[in-house]
Amino acid sequence: MQSEDVEPRMIGRPGTTLIGVSGYAGRFFSKEDVFPTNYIAQVDVCRFITKRFAVRIGAVGTGQFGADDDEVATGTGVPAFHASGGLLYYFTPESQVSFYAGSEYWAQITRRAERDAGSVLGTLGIHAAISSRASVFIQGGVGANLSRGDEDELQTRFVAQMGFRIKL
């Protein structure tokens, strides 16, 4: 096994695979509905396919606080299981700290509304290596549902996320 003297701290390079765990809060907004705040746990795999681009896929579970008991049990913003996938662009991936930007698609798997087409999310973040194998990240994002709400309104989403990744 190589020590950190031989294997430097860096986020990634082509072929690097990272396994991540994160937790965060998110919320949907629309002019017609008030949605509760969700807490979210995510497990993901991130793979650098070029020097700067990484593909990320994940499994996401959500719960909520601040909800009314009378709320509908399906649709946007309810506790559910999601699958996600996206593409990230790292500005300086072969360094110890890198900013990144990307986009993701989320598909709600459970408790899904009939006409749900998923949601897209744009993200900005910072990723820092704390050892040759471990790293931490913080990111924020904004996005929207691809299908409209019951009153044909646009539903937007805001998220704030933090977690860690282990390099394989």
N, C-alpha and C positions, 0 to 999 in steps of 0.2 A: 504494500500500500504506500502511496506517495504522501509525503508530508506537505504542509502548506508552503514550505520553502520551494518545493518542486512544482506543486500544483497551485497556482496563484488564485486569489479570490477574484472571481469575475462572474457576471450574471450568466452569460452563455455565449456560445458560438455555434455554427452549423452542426446539427446532430445532437446537441445538448437536450436532454429531457429533464423536466422538473415536475415533481408531484407536489401539489399545493393544498393547503387547508386554510380556510378563511371564515370569518364571521363578520356580519355587517347589518346595517339597517337600511331599509328602502321604503319608498312610498310612491303610490300612484296619485295623480291629481287630474281633475277635469273640472270644467266649469259647471257641470251638472251634479257631480257626486263628490262626497267626501269619503276617502278611503282610509282605513286604519293603517298605522305604521306596522311594517313587517320586520321581523328579525329573521336573518337568513344565515344558513350554514352551507358552505360550498366545499366540495372536493374537486380538484381539477388536475389535468395533465397538460403541460405546456411543452411544446417541442419546437426548437429553432429549426426552421426549414432553409433559411439563408442566414447571412451574417446579421441582418437586422430584423427579419420577420419571423414571428413565432405563431404557431397555431395553438389555440387553447380550447379544450373541450372539458365539460364538467357536469356534475350532478349537483343539483341545488334543492335544498329543503327550506320551506318558509313556514313561519308561524306568525302570530300577530298579537299586538296588545293595543288597547284602546278601541276595541270593536264593540258594536251594539249586538245584543243577542238576537235582534230582529233581522240581521243582515242575511242576504242570500248566501247559500252554502256553496255556490259555484261561481266561476268568473274571475274577473280581474281583482287582484289584491287579497284573495282568500288564501288561507294556509294550503300549500300544495307542494307537489314534487315537480321539478322542472329539469329539462336538459338544456345545456347551453353550449355554444360553439362560437369561436371568433378568431380574428386575426389581430395581432399586436405588432406595432412597429417600435423597436427599441432604438433610441438615438445613439447610445454608446454602450452596446451590450458586452463588449470585451473589457469593460472597466468594472470597478467595484460598485459603482452607483450609476444607474441609468434611468432617465425619464422615458416614458413610453406613452403611446397613444394607440387606440384601437377601436374596434367595433365588435359587438357580439349579437347573436340572435338567441333569444330564449323561447323555448316551447314548453307550455304548461302541459304536464302529462296527466295529473290527477285533478279532479274538481274543476274541469275545464268547461267553459261556456260553449254552447253549440257552435257559434260562429267565430270562435277565437282563432286567430291566425298567428299568434305569438307576438313578441315584441323585439325591437332592436334597441341597442344601447351603445352610445359613444362613450369611451372611457379615457381618462388621463390618469397617469400614476407615476410613482417613483418606486424603484426596485433596488435594494441594496444587499450585497453579499456580506454576511457576517462571519463566514468561514469559507473554506474551499467547497463545502457541500451545502451549507445552509444559507438562506436568504430571507429577507422580510420585504413586504410591499404594502403600500397604501395607495388606494385609487378612489376616484370619484367618477360618477357617470350620470348622464342624462339621456333619456330615450323616450320612445312612444310605442304604444300598441299598434300593430298593423291593421287591426280591425277597430271600428269605431264603437263607442258605447251605445246604450239603449236609446239615447236621444241624439244619436249621430254626432256625438262630440268626440274630440281628440282626447285620448288619455295619455298623459305624460308620466314618466317615471324618473325619480332621483334616487341614487344610491351612494353610500359611502362605505368603503370596504377596507379591511386590513387583515393580513395573514402572513403565513410563512410558506416557504417552498424548500424542498430537499432535492438536490441534484443527484440524478442516478449516474 
